[in-house]
Structures are given as C-alpha cells and as structure tokens.
Amino acid sequence: MANHSTVVVPRNFRLLEELERGEKGFGDGTVSYGMDDGDDIYMRSWTGTIIGPHNVDLKHFPMLANWRTEYTMEDILMELKREMAAPYNRRLSQPPEGSTF
C-alpha cells in the first residue's frame, strides 16, 4: 500500500522561485516580471510587462474568472499574451509611447 503525503510549500519560497525565473527570463522575451520594489522583503509589490496590443476583453480571459491558487504570475502573463495575439485583438492599435496601465 502506497503512503501519499502532500507537502505544502511556503508562499515566500514559491515567490522566490517565481522571482528567480522572472529575472532569468523565459520564452521569447515578450513577457517579463519581477519585483517592483527590491527592498520589499514580503514580496508584495510586483511588476509585469507584456509587449503587444492592449484593450484585452476580460470575458475572453477565463483564467482570471476561474482563478486557482497554483497559477503563477508566469501562467497569467503567458495566457494574457496568447489572448492579446488572438485575431480579434490583433486589429487594436498600440497605446501611445510611455503609457502605463
């Protein structure tokens, strides 16, 4: 008989892992994330960047509507990038240079 146990990884360990991955970079470079404030020891303030069109309609973004705790920032940013590349969003114009959202 197999004995199965679940290990719960502390939140800050998981965030440190995500930060390391975000700082090293992944994919094609159009999605990045990291700490907004490097002195924030609680890791509460993050920033993310997606290079692509804006004005994504959230009704086309089921990951947010069906949020699960195992989702990572990378999961959300990559899903948002896929949504931004969808045909109905590709026609949208780019925001003015220097815009933030």
Backbone as a ProteinNet text record, in pm:
[ID]
protein_1_A
[PRIMARY]
MANHSTVVVPRNFRLLEELERGEKGFGDGTVSYGMDDGDDIYMRSWTGTIIGPHNVDLKHFPMLANWRTEYTMEDILMELKREMAAPYNRRLSQPPEGSTF
[TERTIARY]
84.8	0	89.3	62.2	142.7	96.3	190.5	160.2	182.4	75.5	84.5	75.4	165.9	159.4	174	113	117.6	210.8	298	389.8	342.6	321.1	280	404.2	431.3	547.4	508	585.5	552.8	546.8	454.9	431.6	559.5	640.5	760.2	861.1	867.2	956	910	779.5	724.5	748.8	730.3	754.2	901.2	991.4	1134.6	1165.9	1104.4	1122.2	1071.3	953.2	897.7	985.9	1035.5	1121.7	1247.7	1306.6	1428	1398.8	1287.4	1250.4	1222	1151.5	1120.8	1244.6	1342	1465.8	1554.6	1553.1	1633.8	1575.3	1445.5	1378.9	1332.5	1234.1	1178.1	1110.5	1085.8	1013	1084.6	1007.1	1062.9	1095.8	1084.6	1120.8	1010	890.4	781	702.4	733.6	670.7	780	772	868.9	799.9	857.9	804.8	915.4	892.5	989	936.8	1022.5	984.5	977.5	872.9	858	950.2	965.5	1049.5	1141.8	1267.7	1365	1384.9	1343.5	1357.8	1235	1133.7	1010.2	1033.4	1068.8	1101.7	979.2	859.7	738	693.4	763.3	738.8	593.5	542.6	404.2	389	495.9	485.4	561.8	487.6	545.1	510.4	587.5	558.5	572.1	490.8	496.8	482.1	542.4	537.6	501.8	410.7	376.7	387.9	466.1	479.5	376.3	281.8	176.7	60.4	-51.6	-166.6	-232.4	-307.7	-378.6	-529.2	-606.8	-753.8	-806.7	-747.3	-795.9	-926.2	-1027.5	-1158.2	-1150.6	-1173.7	-1158.4	-1257.4	-1367.3	-1459.2	-1394.6	-1288.6	-1213.6	-1095.7	-1092.9	-978.4	-1024.9	-1060.6	-1119.5	-1026.5	-897	-805.1	-831.3	-864.4	-893.8	-1029	-1125.7	-1258.2	-1256.8	-1165.2	-1155.2	-1022.3	-988	-858	-835.3	-713.3	-671.5	-539.5	-520.1	-401.2	-270.9	-273.7	-149.1	-103.9	-188.6	-146.6	-31.5	61.4	174.6	160.6	243.2	242.8	278.1	370.4	406.7	286.7	208.3	88.1	-5.2	-32.1	-124.1	-69.3	57.3	115.3	119.7	153.3	157.7	16.4	-83.1	-221.4	-269.3	-235.6	-272.8	-205.2	-80.1	-9.9	-80.3	-122.3	-195.5	-325.6	-393.4	-519	-493.4	-385.9	-353.7	-321.7	-271.6	-235.7	-354.5	-468.4	-587	-631.8	-690.2	-729.7	-815.9	-909.7	-997.2	-925.2	-806	-729	-614	-574.5	-460.7	-489.6	-616	-652.7	-644.9	-635.5	-634.5	-502.9	-512.8	-392.9	-310.6	-182.9	-91.4	-116.9	-93.4	-107.7	5.8	-12.7	95.3	220.8	335.3	463.5	462.3	506.6	515.4	388.8	284.9	159.4	180.1	111.8	112.6	-30.7	-51.5	-185.4	-181.5
-117.3	0	123.5	214.7	336.7	440	509.2	615.5	748.9	823	950.4	1064.1	1158.3	1276.7	1401.1	1506.7	1632.7	1728.1	1790.2	1887.9	2026.4	2112.3	2248.7	2337.2	2399.6	2487.1	2626.3	2683.4	2817.8	2918.7	3014.1	3113.9	3187	3227.9	3305.3	3221.4	3090.9	3005.7	3003.1	2991.9	2989.2	3122.3	3233.1	3364.7	3383.4	3334.6	3342.5	3263.6	3147.5	3066.3	3140.4	3203.2	3279.7	3399.1	3467.8	3583.2	3542.2	3432.1	3383.7	3353.5	3288	3255.5	3383.1	3477.8	3602.8	3684.3	3683.7	3759	3693.6	3560.9	3490.3	3503.5	3525.4	3536.7	3401.5	3402.9	3280.7	3314.1	3212.4	3230.9	3321.1	3397.9	3481.2	3623.5	3653.5	3785.6	3888.6	3851.5	3948.8	3955.7	3868	3868.8	3867.6	3959.6	3961.4	4007.5	3973.3	4017.7	4014.3	4086.7	4091.3	4180	4206.7	4288.8	4435.3	4500.8	4644.2	4720.2	4666.2	4727.1	4618.6	4624.4	4524.6	4515	4616.7	4616.9	4560	4520	4466.5	4321.2	4298.6	4163.2	4071.6	4128.6	4047.9	4012.9	4066.4	4037.6	4064.1	4181.4	4218.3	4305.1	4367	4463.3	4411.8	4368.2	4309.8	4395.9	4378.3	4445.9	4343	4357.4	4267.3	4345.7	4295.1	4360.8	4259.1	4299	4220	4313.1	4274.5	4355.2	4305.1	4391	4352.6	4448.6	4417.9	4508.4	4515.7	4622.6	4642.1	4625.6	4663.4	4657.6	4514.6	4421.7	4283.7	4275.4	4216	4198.9	4082	4109.4	4007.3	3892.2	3911.1	3798.6	3688.9	3724.5	3626.9	3570.3	3596.3	3557.5	3470.9	3345.5	3259.3	3227.5	3239.5	3206.8	3294.6	3421.7	3509.1	3474.5	3440.4	3406.6	3276.1	3187.1	3056	3042.6	3144.7	3150.5	3030.3	2976.2	2866.8	2906.9	2867.1	2910.6	2860.8	2756.2	2706.8	2787.1	2878	2962.2	3052.3	3073.2	3161.2	3289.3	3386.5	3510	3480	3387.9	3349.1	3290.7	3205.1	3148.3	3258.3	3354.8	3463.8	3548.3	3586.6	3671.4	3600.1	3470.7	3396.6	3379.6	3355.6	3344.5	3478.7	3585.3	3718.3	3747.9	3707.4	3726.1	3649.5	3523.8	3445.8	3515.9	3570.7	3641.7	3766.1	3836	3957.1	3925.5	3805	3766.5	3708.6	3691.6	3637.7	3731.8	3677.2	3759.8	3880.6	3865.1	3977.4	4087	4061.3	4164.8	4219.6	4150.1	4193.2	4321.4	4349.4	4469.3	4596.2	4583.1	4700.3	4777.8	4909.7	4992.7	4987.2	5017.3	5021.2	5146.1	5141.1	5261.7	5360.2	5486.1	5583.6	5545.7	5581.1	5554.4	5608.4	5527.4	5569.4	5545.9	5492	5465	5353.4	5361.6	5255	5220.7	5097.9	5050.8	4977.5
0	0	0	-89.8	-102.4	-0.3	58.4	154.3	84.1	56.7	-13.7	86.8	75.7	161.8	75.7	120.6	49	122.1	46.4	103.4	61.7	157.8	129.9	130.9	17.8	5.8	55.5	149.3	198.2	83.7	96	-8	-46.2	52.8	19	-59.2	-37	-116.5	-261.6	-278.9	-414.4	-484.9	-412	-471.7	-507.7	-423.5	-455.2	-582.1	-596.1	-716.6	-840.1	-827.9	-939.8	-974.5	-871.6	-894.7	-970.4	-929.4	-997	-1143.8	-1169.4	-1308	-1387.9	-1325.9	-1394.8	-1426.1	-1334.6	-1356.6	-1461.2	-1469.2	-1568.2	-1707.6	-1712.4	-1842.2	-1891	-1976.6	-2032.5	-2163.6	-2242.1	-2367.1	-2465.6	-2539.7	-2646.4	-2603.2	-2475.2	-2425.5	-2429.4	-2473.1	-2479	-2348.5	-2252.9	-2121.2	-2015.9	-1921.8	-1812.2	-1684.6	-1570.2	-1441.6	-1337.2	-1230	-1121.3	-1009.8	-915.2	-800.4	-841.3	-798	-819.9	-725.4	-605.2	-502.9	-449.1	-483.3	-442.7	-292.7	-218.4	-72.2	-1.6	-74.8	-16.6	23.8	150.2	195.6	199	195.5	193.7	52	-46.2	-187.7	-226.8	-189.2	-216.6	-340.4	-386.2	-495.3	-616.9	-719.1	-840	-960.9	-1064.5	-1190.4	-1303	-1403.7	-1517.7	-1646.7	-1751.8	-1881.5	-1989.1	-2074.6	-2192.1	-2311.3	-2408.8	-2529.3	-2629.3	-2662.6	-2754.7	-2744.4	-2811.3	-2810.2	-2673.2	-2650	-2524	-2544.7	-2446.3	-2450.6	-2461.6	-2389.2	-2391.5	-2313.6	-2373.9	-2311.5	-2212.8	-2083.8	-1980.9	-1993.2	-2065.9	-2084.2	-2169.5	-2241.1	-2319.9	-2241.5	-2112	-2030	-1912.3	-1938.6	-1836	-1719.5	-1737.8	-1628.6	-1505.8	-1526.4	-1413.2	-1350.9	-1433.7	-1382.5	-1304.1	-1337.3	-1272.1	-1198.4	-1121.9	-1055.1	-963	-969.8	-882.6	-817.9	-693.9	-618.5	-679.2	-757.8	-815.9	-938.6	-988.8	-1100.4	-1055.7	-1146.2	-1118.7	-1199.4	-1168.3	-1246.8	-1391.3	-1411	-1547.1	-1620.5	-1553.5	-1616.8	-1664.3	-1577.6	-1611.2	-1725.4	-1717.4	-1822	-1956.3	-1956.2	-2083	-2140.5	-2054.9	-2102.5	-2158.3	-2090.8	-2139.4	-2273.2	-2286.6	-2414	-2526.2	-2499.2	-2600.2	-2639.4	-2538.3	-2565.4	-2650.6	-2620.9	-2696.2	-2841.6	-2866	-3002.6	-3080.4	-3014.5	-3081.2	-3192.6	-3299.3	-3414	-3378.4	-3285.3	-3251	-3173.6	-3123.4	-3054	-3138.9	-3242.6	-3325.2	-3401.6	-3425.5	-3502.4	-3419	-3287.3	-3199.8	-3213.5	-3199.8	-3212.4	-3084.2	-3095.9	-2982.3	-2900.9	-2769.7	-2686.5	-2717.1	-2684.2	-2705.4	-2626.1	-2678.7	-2613	-2471	-2374.9	-2235.1	-2155.6	-2217.8	-2144.9	-2044.7	-1932.5	-1833.5	-1796.5	-1755	-1720.5	-1589.4
[MASK]
+++++++++++++++++++++++++++++++++++++++++++++++++++++++++++++++++++++++++++++++++++++++++++++++++++++

